[in-house]
């Protein structure tokens, strides 16, 4: 199952650090909004969930 984002936990006031570590570019971000996840690309590798300091990115 792909990673999901809890937008209530995402501060949305900075560039998301997880976007740059996704090995398949499944995460994208417009401005300082919460990132978007392309479920078709996501490998559920967990790199982004481990990096997110707020716990907004989650493996379900």
Residue frames as a rotation matrix with the C-alpha (Angstrom) as fourth column:
UNK 1
0.584 0.812 0.000 0.00
0.812 -0.584 0.000 0.00
0.000 0.000 -1.000 0.00
UNK 2
-0.057 -0.640 0.766 1.40
0.537 -0.667 -0.517 3.43
0.842 0.382 0.381 -0.86
UNK 3
-0.762 -0.298 -0.575 2.34
0.644 -0.446 -0.622 6.02
-0.072 -0.844 0.532 1.71
UNK 4
0.349 0.867 0.357 -0.38
0.784 -0.478 0.396 8.45
0.513 0.142 -0.846 2.79
UNK 5
-0.761 -0.571 0.308 -0.12
0.327 -0.748 -0.577 11.95
0.560 -0.338 0.756 4.21
UNK 6
0.190 0.737 -0.649 -1.93
0.981 -0.162 0.103 13.34
-0.029 -0.656 -0.754 7.21
UNK 7
-0.112 -0.241 0.964 -2.16
0.531 -0.834 -0.147 16.99
0.840 0.496 0.221 6.20
UNK 8
0.864 0.437 0.251 -3.15
0.002 -0.502 0.865 17.93
0.504 -0.746 -0.435 9.75
UNK 9
0.727 -0.655 -0.208 0.35
0.470 0.253 0.846 16.90
-0.501 -0.712 0.491 10.92
UNK 10
-0.012 -0.742 0.671 2.22
0.988 -0.111 -0.105 18.59
0.153 0.661 0.734 8.06
UNK 11
-0.135 -0.068 -0.989 3.35
0.570 -0.821 -0.022 22.14
-0.811 -0.566 0.150 8.96
UNK 12
0.378 0.340 0.861 3.21
0.926 -0.120 -0.359 23.20
-0.019 0.933 -0.360 5.27
UNK 13
0.959 -0.068 -0.275 5.54
-0.039 -0.993 0.110 26.14
-0.281 -0.095 -0.955 5.80
UNK 14
0.037 -0.992 -0.119 8.76
-0.684 -0.112 0.721 24.80
-0.729 0.055 -0.683 4.31
UNK 15
0.027 -0.097 -0.995 10.07
-0.881 0.468 -0.069 22.61
0.473 0.878 -0.073 1.51
UNK 16
0.856 0.340 0.389 9.28
-0.484 0.790 0.377 19.00
-0.179 -0.511 0.841 2.40
UNK 17
-0.110 -0.992 0.069 12.60
-0.904 0.128 0.407 17.17
-0.412 -0.018 -0.911 2.96
UNK 18
-0.061 0.133 0.989 11.06
-0.007 0.991 -0.133 13.84
-0.998 -0.015 -0.059 1.94
UNK 19
0.865 0.427 -0.265 10.44
-0.231 -0.131 -0.964 15.01
-0.446 0.895 -0.015 -1.63
UNK 20
0.388 -0.789 -0.477 14.15
-0.909 -0.245 -0.336 14.96
0.149 0.564 -0.812 -2.46
UNK 21
-0.525 -0.667 0.528 14.83
-0.748 0.658 0.087 11.48
-0.405 -0.350 -0.845 -1.03
UNK 22
0.479 0.754 0.448 12.05
-0.371 0.637 -0.675 9.58
-0.795 0.157 0.585 -2.81
UNK 23
-0.488 -0.807 0.332 13.87
-0.056 0.409 0.911 7.13
-0.871 0.426 -0.245 -5.11
UNK 24
-0.517 0.354 0.779 11.03
0.830 0.428 0.357 7.05
-0.207 0.831 -0.516 -7.66
UNK 25
-0.995 0.072 0.067 9.89
-0.058 -0.980 0.192 10.70
0.080 0.187 0.979 -7.47
UNK 26
-0.355 0.916 -0.188 6.47
0.774 0.401 0.491 9.72
0.525 0.028 -0.851 -6.12
UNK 27
0.202 0.370 -0.907 6.40
0.831 -0.555 -0.042 12.84
-0.519 -0.745 -0.419 -3.91
UNK 28
-0.403 -0.286 0.869 5.99
0.687 -0.722 0.081 16.34
0.604 0.630 0.488 -5.26
UNK 29
-0.063 0.344 -0.937 5.29
0.846 -0.480 -0.233 19.69
-0.530 -0.807 -0.260 -3.66
UNK 30
0.102 0.187 0.977 3.87
0.705 -0.707 0.061 22.96
0.702 0.683 -0.204 -4.95
UNK 31
0.178 -0.109 0.978 5.27
-0.408 -0.913 -0.027 25.91
0.896 -0.394 -0.207 -3.01
UNK 32
-0.804 -0.433 0.406 5.01
-0.523 0.193 -0.830 25.26
0.282 -0.880 -0.382 0.71
UNK 33
0.301 0.953 0.039 1.82
-0.911 0.276 0.307 23.17
0.282 -0.128 0.951 0.50
UNK 34
0.243 -0.141 0.960 1.68
-0.482 0.841 0.246 19.63
-0.842 -0.522 0.137 1.81
UNK 35
-0.752 -0.582 -0.310 3.34
-0.561 0.318 0.764 17.21
-0.345 0.749 -0.566 -0.59
UNK 36
0.479 0.829 -0.288 1.34
-0.862 0.382 -0.334 15.12
-0.167 0.408 0.897 -3.03
UNK 37
-0.428 -0.560 0.709 1.90
-0.417 0.819 0.395 11.39
-0.802 -0.127 -0.584 -3.40
UNK 38
-0.005 0.345 -0.938 1.59
-0.967 0.237 0.092 9.58
0.254 0.908 0.333 -6.72
UNK 39
0.302 0.223 0.927 0.28
-0.675 0.737 0.043 6.22
-0.674 -0.638 0.373 -5.51
UNK 40
0.994 0.083 -0.066 1.09
-0.104 0.649 -0.754 4.58
-0.019 0.757 0.654 -8.85
UNK 41
0.368 -0.929 -0.037 4.80
-0.327 -0.092 -0.941 5.40
0.870 0.359 -0.337 -8.43
UNK 42
0.202 -0.298 0.933 5.15
-0.973 -0.172 0.155 4.82
0.114 -0.939 -0.324 -4.67
UNK 43
-0.146 -0.381 -0.913 7.11
-0.275 0.902 -0.332 1.69
0.950 0.203 -0.236 -3.77
UNK 44
0.860 0.456 0.231 6.27
-0.291 0.066 0.954 1.95
0.420 -0.888 0.189 -0.05
UNK 45
0.135 -0.920 -0.367 9.99
0.328 0.391 -0.860 1.83
0.935 -0.005 0.355 0.72
UNK 46
0.679 0.274 -0.681 9.51
0.716 -0.040 0.697 3.88
0.164 -0.961 -0.223 3.90
UNK 47
-0.412 -0.907 0.089 12.33
0.866 -0.420 -0.272 6.37
0.284 -0.035 0.958 3.33
UNK 48
-0.420 0.297 0.858 9.98
-0.021 -0.948 0.318 9.35
0.907 0.115 0.404 3.46
UNK 49
0.668 0.738 -0.099 8.10
0.058 0.082 0.995 8.11
0.742 -0.670 0.012 6.53
UNK 50
0.379 -0.626 -0.682 11.36
0.923 0.311 0.227 7.73
0.070 -0.715 0.696 8.44
UNK 51
-0.621 -0.698 0.358 12.54
0.701 -0.698 -0.146 11.21
0.352 0.160 0.922 7.44
UNK 52
0.003 0.707 0.707 9.33
0.130 -0.702 0.700 13.13
0.992 0.090 -0.094 8.20
UNK 53
-0.889 -0.456 -0.039 9.89
0.104 -0.120 -0.987 14.73
0.446 -0.882 0.154 11.63
UNK 54
-0.580 0.737 0.346 6.18
-0.814 -0.513 -0.272 15.43
-0.023 -0.439 0.898 12.13
UNK 55
-0.775 0.265 0.574 4.94
0.100 0.948 -0.302 11.92
-0.624 -0.177 -0.761 11.30
UNK 56
-0.033 0.801 -0.597 2.72
-0.684 -0.454 -0.571 13.31
-0.729 0.390 0.563 8.55
UNK 57
-0.049 -0.049 -0.998 3.87
-0.883 0.469 0.020 10.68
0.467 0.882 -0.067 6.03
UNK 58
-0.107 0.164 0.981 2.56
-0.785 0.591 -0.184 7.28
-0.610 -0.790 0.065 7.06
UNK 59
-0.821 -0.050 -0.568 2.62
-0.374 0.799 0.471 3.68
0.431 0.599 -0.675 5.92
UNK 60
-0.052 0.886 0.460 -0.87
-0.993 0.001 -0.114 2.30
-0.101 -0.463 0.881 6.38
